[in-house]
Amino acid sequence: MNLCTPLRRQIASLARQERGSAIVELAIVFPILLLLFVGTAELGRLFYTYTTLAKATKAGARYLSNSRDYTSSDAPTVTATKLKAQSLVVCGYEDCTGKVAIVPGLSTSNPASNVTVTLTTQTEGTSLVRYVKVEITGYTYPRGVFTFDGVTGASGANSVYKALTPATRMRYML
C-alpha cells in the first residue's frame, strides 16, 4: 500500500470540511456591522441634540416676540427680559439657578455665554417690522462614547465634531 494515498485522503477530507467557516465570516463582517451601528447611534445622538437646541431657540424667540418689556425704554427691564429668554433657552426656565441645562455643555451659570439675542428692524412696504433672533453660539457637540478619532487619526482635534449653531428668527408681535 502506498503511504501517500492515506495522506491524500486526509488532506482531501480536511479540504471538504466546513467547520469554522462561520467564525471566519463573522470575523470579516463584524467590524463593518459594528461601524454601521456606532455611526447610526452617533448620528441619532447628533440629530437629537440639534433638535433639542433648535426647539429651545424657538421657545426663547416666542417668549421675546410676545414680551412688551423687550422693547421698553428702560434698559434694566430690557436686560432682565433678555436674560430670562436666554435662561429659558439654556435650562427651560426663566431662572437657571439650581437647574440643569437641557443638553450637556450649555452654561447655566452664564446663559449669555451660549445664547445670542438680537432685535432687528426691517422695512417692508410702508411699515417697519421688528424681528427677534435667538441663536445658540459657541456650543460644541460633545464627544460620545465612540469617537472617530481612531478612524480619522485626528488625535483630539475637533475635526469631526463641529459646533452646532441653531437659530430661530421670529416676528416681534407687539
Secondary structure, 3 states (H helix, E strand, C coil): CCCHHHHHHHHHHHHHCCCCHHHHHHHHHHHHHHHHHHHHHHHHHHHHHHHHHHHHHHHHHHHHHCCHHHHCCCHHHHHHHHHHHHHHHHHCCCCCCCCCCCCCCCCCCCHHHCEEEEEEEEEECCEEEEEEEEEECCEECCCCCCCCHHHHCCCCCCCCCCEECCEEEEECCC
